[in-house]
Amino acid sequence: MIFLPGTIKQSEILFKSLSQEFSSILIIGPGCEEISNSMAAKYSAGVTIIVDNNDSLLTSRMKLAGQKNTSVKMMDYSNTDFKDSFFDLVYAQASMSNKNRNKIIKEIKRILKSGGYFCNGEIVSLKNPVPAFVEDIWRASNITPITSNDFGRFFTEKGFEIVLEEDLSGTLKEFYLMGSRLLKEKSGELTDEEKSYYKKLLKQISHESNAYLKLGGDKFIGYKMAIMRKEQD
């Protein structure tokens, strides 16, 4: 199960669009363990996942225990330890929609090989201005969205050639329904200590799901992905 905006659709589109083998792949952000296994098999490549907090690091390592072709490290997405021009493909799914986007993109360009590929999916704003309850969701989730119509142009101006652009806003209903279902299923299994620890996250999932599914958030919150190619040096 892939519990991320864009669901399994983003990686499926990538696999259909790029069929060549790669030697090195980077995935930015948590929740992509299943995707990393598929990438390692599809592209005959070593895959590295980077996350930005210890909880995500421990969770990913537990889920990937025994996997030989995937490693997980904790790093600042905008300041990694990788060498210049190291990766053939960089993949991000709902992990870059924040105020550090420009710094992360600069780092991706540094570590991506000339002519290498960048597959990115992000929460986008379908309309402007947005109502207060949508602004509250974005503030709580540290999201600074690009406007949907500006998505492709934004990355073109950063030096990428757009190979493919897809609107995956339709996956958000599935994502929020999944979140609502998991919340009901898992909350009863948590101990009092776990409930206290996850209180903020559970509250956030509940609030976002309700806002999207019942308050009309779908009119303002979208999701887009693009497969891009770094310009040749």
Residue pairs with C-beta under 8 A, 6 or more apart in sequence:
1 34
1 178
2 8
2 11
2 31
2 32
2 34
2 35
3 31
3 175
3 178
3 179
3 182
4 31
4 32
4 93
4 94
4 175
5 93
5 94
5 121
5 123
5 168
5 171
5 172
5 175
5 223
6 93
6 94
6 121
6 168
6 171
6 175
6 223
6 225
7 168
7 171
7 174
7 175
9 168
9 171
10 93
10 119
10 121
10 168
10 225
11 35
11 38
11 39
11 91
11 93
13 164
13 166
13 225
13 227
14 91
14 119
14 227
15 38
15 42
17 163
17 164
17 227
18 89
18 117
18 227
20 43
21 43
21 44
21 45
22 43
22 44
22 45
22 88
22 89
23 45
23 46
23 88
24 45
24 46
24 48
24 86
24 87
24 88
24 89
25 39
25 40
25 43
25 45
25 46
25 47
25 48
25 87
25 88
25 89
25 90
25 91
26 47
26 48
26 49
26 50
26 82
26 87
26 89
26 90
26 91
26 111
27 35
27 36
27 39
27 47
27 48
27 49
27 50
27 90
27 91
27 92
28 49
28 50
28 77
28 90
28 91
28 92
28 95
28 96
28 104
28 108
29 49
29 50
29 51
29 77
29 92
29 93
29 94
29 95
29 96
30 49
30 51
30 56
30 59
30 60
30 95
31 93
32 49
32 91
32 93
33 49
33 60
33 63
33 64
33 70
35 91
35 93
36 47
36 49
36 64
36 67
36 70
37 64
37 67
37 70
39 45
39 47
39 89
39 91
40 46
40 47
40 67
40 69
40 70
43 89
45 69
45 88
45 89
46 69
46 70
46 71
47 69
47 70
47 71
48 70
48 71
48 72
48 73
49 60
49 64
49 70
49 71
49 72
49 73
50 72
50 73
50 74
50 75
50 77
50 80
51 57
51 60
51 72
51 73
51 74
51 75
52 74
52 75
52 76
52 77
53 74
54 74
56 74
57 72
57 73
57 74
60 72
61 72
64 70
64 72
73 81
75 81
77 95
77 96
77 100
77 104
77 107
78 100
78 103
78 104
78 106
78 107
79 103
79 107
80 107
80 111
82 111
83 111
84 110
84 111
85 110
85 111
85 112
85 113
85 114
85 116
86 111
86 112
86 113
87 111
87 112
87 113
87 116
88 113
88 116
88 117
89 116
89 117
89 118
89 119
90 108
90 111
90 112
90 116
90 117
90 118
90 119
91 118
91 119
91 120
92 118
92 119
92 120
92 121
93 120
93 121
93 225
94 121
94 122
94 123
94 223
96 104
96 105
96 120
96 122
97 122
97 123
97 124
97 143
97 144
97 145
97 146
98 142
98 143
98 144
99 142
99 144
101 144
105 155
105 158
108 118
109 158
109 159
109 230
112 118
112 230
113 230
114 230
114 231
114 232
114 233
115 229
115 230
115 232
116 229
116 230
117 163
117 227
117 228
117 229
117 230
118 155
118 160
118 227
118 228
118 229
118 230
119 225
119 226
119 227
119 228
120 155
120 225
120 226
120 228
121 168
121 223
121 224
121 225
121 226
122 145
122 146
122 151
122 223
122 224
122 225
123 138
123 143
123 145
123 221
123 222
123 223
124 145
124 146
124 147
124 148
124 151
124 169
124 222
124 223
124 224
125 145
125 146
125 147
125 148
125 220
125 221
125 222
126 148
126 169
126 219
126 220
126 221
126 222
127 219
127 220
128 147
130 138
130 220
131 220
133 211
133 215
133 217
134 211
134 217
134 220
134 221
137 143
137 207
137 208
137 211
137 217
137 221
138 144
138 145
140 204
140 207
140 208
141 204
141 208
146 154
148 167
148 222
148 224
151 165
151 224
151 226
152 162
152 165
152 226
155 162
155 226
155 228
156 162
159 230
159 231
160 228
160 229
160 230
160 231
161 228
161 229
161 230
161 231
162 226
162 227
162 228
163 226
163 227
163 228
163 229
164 226
164 227
165 224
165 225
165 226
165 227
166 224
166 225
166 226
167 222
167 223
167 224
168 223
168 224
168 225
169 218
169 221
169 222
169 223
169 224
171 223
172 212
172 218
172 221
172 222
172 223
173 212
173 213
173 218
176 208
176 209
176 212
176 213
177 209
177 213
179 205
179 208
179 209
180 205
180 206
180 209
180 210
180 213
182 205
183 202
183 205
183 206
183 209
187 195
187 202
190 198
195 202
208 217
211 217
212 218
212 221
